[in-house]
């Protein structure tokens, strides 16, 4: 974070020193049963979408599909950082399975997300590019974003990443094939919903947590509103995640409390994800 500045009176060097003293390693370990519980989060929303679709309650079905995608993104995010306690092969299987139900290649997302952490706010940070855009521009850019992520992974990822992306894209063919073969209106609906969600990922997975942070020492926003955090499954503790990516999302509230205690001016310096 060298060369950047905090938006209110707090010394950057002192901030970095205090952050390094925050205890976090006890929050990181996950047992297999913990990871399995994480895998369950998207399922109620998928079943709810199916039921609501059946009753033609379209607004609620759309909301359920959005929440399914949000919770699947959370699971995807945990698998990318190996925060589920499954081992390398288990996390890879989670990313393949999510590619099947969410569409797109989650391994291409993984490739770009890991580079986002390593090269944040630099030209190599493809994912973070959306955070520097205006709202209208990121909405227009949204449909392009998944294609750029896939191309970056295929171009720069090497044989291993290319193989995993290819498997993901092969799995993408199953859902539309099942929809046609079974004549399932719900599967067709879910397919379209996931396509739309993929086009909005740059907005609600990148822009909303990084907007206005490209010239700050605090490279991401964070949320302290308990209602917003409950609805968003704690996905908006994004600064905390960037500081300590090895801490699972479920434990980010505890990490946030430790950061607030260690850095007295942090709350005042934070930019909220939603609200003021």
N, C-alpha and C positions, 0 to 999 in steps of 0.2 A: 504494500500500500504506500510505498515511498513516493514522495512528490505530490501527494494529494492533501486535501485539507478537510477538516470537519466543519460542519455548517454552524457550530456555535462554540464558545470558548472551552476547548479541551485540547490538550497537547497531544499530537499524534504519536510522538515517541512514547509518551507516558501511557497512552491508550494501548499501544502494542505491548508494552511491558506488562501492564495489568492483565491483559487478555492472556498472555502466556502463563500467567500464574493461576488461571482458572482451572480447577480440577474438573476433568471431563471423562477420563478413561474408565471410571467406574460406571458411567452411563452407557458405554458402548456395547458390552457383551450382550448377545442375544442367543437364547436357546432355541432349539428347533421348534418347540411348541410355541414360542413367541412369534417366530416367523410364520408358522401355520396360521396363527390368529390374524396376522397381518394380511394373509392371502384371502381371508374371509370377508374383508371389508367391502369389496365391490359386489359380492354376490347378492345381498339383499336389495341393492339398487337395480341390479339386472332383473331379478324376479319381480320387483315392483314395476319396472318398465313393461315387462311382459304382461302383467295383470292389468295395468292401466291402459295399455294398448288394446287389450281384449275388450275392455269396457268403453273404448273410444274416448277416454278422458285425455285428449291430446296435450293440453298444457302441462298436466301433471306427468304424463308419460315423457314429455321432453325434459322436464326437470329431473325425473328419475334417470334418464339417459345421461344428462349432464353430470349428475352426482356419481353415476357409475364410472364415467370417464375420469372425473376428479380423483376418485378413490383408486382407480386403476393406475392413474399417473403417480399417485403416492406410492403404490406398490412397485411400480416400475422404477421410481426414484430410489427406493430402498434396495432393490435388486442391483441397480447400477453401482451403488456404493458398497455392495456386499454387506448390508446391514440387516439381513434376515436370519443369519446364523445357519445357512444351508451349505456353505462351501461353494467353490467356484462353479462346479457343474450344476448344483441346485439353483444358483442365481441365474445361470444361463438358461435353464429350463423355464424359469419364471418369465424371463424376457421373451422367450419364444412363445410361451403360452399367451402372454399379453398381446403379442403381435397378431396372434390368431383372432382374438376377440376385439382388439382396438383398431386393427388395420395398421398399415405402415410397418416399418422395421424398428423395433425398440432397441435393437443393437446399434442402429444408426443414431438414435437418440442418445444412447450410452456413450458412443464415441465422441459426439459433439459436446455432451454435458461434461465429460471428464476433461475435455480441452477447455471448456468454459471455466472450470475451476482453476486450471493450470495457467491459462492465458487471459484471465478476465480483463475486459476493457482494452484489449489489444486487437490488432487486425486479425489475429488467429482465432479470436473468440466469435465464431459464427453464431452461436446461440444467443450471446449477449447483444448482438447487433440490434435485435428488436427493441431492447430497452432504451436505445438512444433515439427512437422514432417518436413522432407525434401519434396521438390516438388514431387519427384518420389514416396516417401512413401505415401503421402496423396492421390495421384492418385490411388494407389493400395488399400488404405484403403477406398476410397470413397464408393464402393458398400456395404461395411460392416457397414458404419456409420449409415444409416437409421435403420438397424436392431438393432444396439446397443441402439439407441435412443428409439425405440419402447419398447425394452425389459426393459430398465431402468425405463420408465414410468409405465409399467405394474407391474414391480417388486416392485418399491419403492413408487409409486404414491398414493396408497390407493384406496378405492372403487370409489370415485368420479372421479379421473383421469382415472381409468380403464374403467369406464362406458363411458366417453367421447372419449377415444381412440377406444373403441369397436364401437361406433357410426361412427367415422371417417372411420374405416376399412370397416364397412358395406357400407358406401357411396362409397368406392373405387370400389365396385363390379358393380356399375351402369354404369360407362363409358365403360368398355369392353363389358358388356352385351348389351348396346345400339349399340356399334360398330358391334357386331355380328348380332343382331336382325335387324338393319337397313341396314346392308351391307355397312356401311359408311367407305370408305377408309380414309377420313380425321380424323374421330374419332379414328381409329386404329393408324394412323400416330401420332395424338396428344398423345395417350396413350403411345406409344413407346418413343416419345420425352420427356414426363414427367418422364418416368422410367430412361432415360439417365440423365436428369437434376437432379433427386434425387441422382444419383450416383456421381454427381459432386458437390453436396452441400457442402461437407466438404472442397472442394477446394475454391469455390468462395463465400461462405457465412461465412467461419471461417478462413481458412488458410491465405487468401489474406489480411485480416484485423488484424490478430494476430501474423503472423510469426515474430519471433525474438523479441517478447515482453514479453516472460515469465519470464525474469529476470530484467525487467525494472519497474520503478515506473509508467511510461506511459504504461498502460496495453493493449493498442490497438493503431493502426495506425490511421492517419487522412489525409485527402486530401485537398489541398488548390487550386488545378488547377480547374478553373471554367468550362472548357470544360469537363473534366472527371466527375466533379460533376453533370453537366447537363445530361450527358449520363447515369450516374449511379443513377439518381433520388435522389441525396444527400445521398445515402446509405453509402458513404465512410467517413462521419464525425463520425467515429466509437469511437474514444476516447471521443468525446463530448457526444455521446450516453451513454457510460459507466459511465461518471461522472454525467450525469443528464438524466437517462432513462425515466423520466416523460415528457421530451420535445419531441413533435412530430417531425418526420423526416423533415417535410416541414420547420420547424423553426430552424433546426440545423445550417444553415449558419449564422443566427443572433446570435445564442449562440456562435458559433466559433469566431465571431468578438468580442464578450464580453470577451471571454476567452483570446484572443490575447491581448486585451487592459489591462486585469487584471494581466496577467502573461507575462511580457515583453520578457522572453527568451523562451516562449513556441514554437514559430514558428521554432526556431533553433533546438529545442529538438525533434520536431516531426519526426516520420518515416512515409514517404508517403506510401499510399496504392499502387500507381502506379507511376513510374518515380522516379526522384531523387530531 
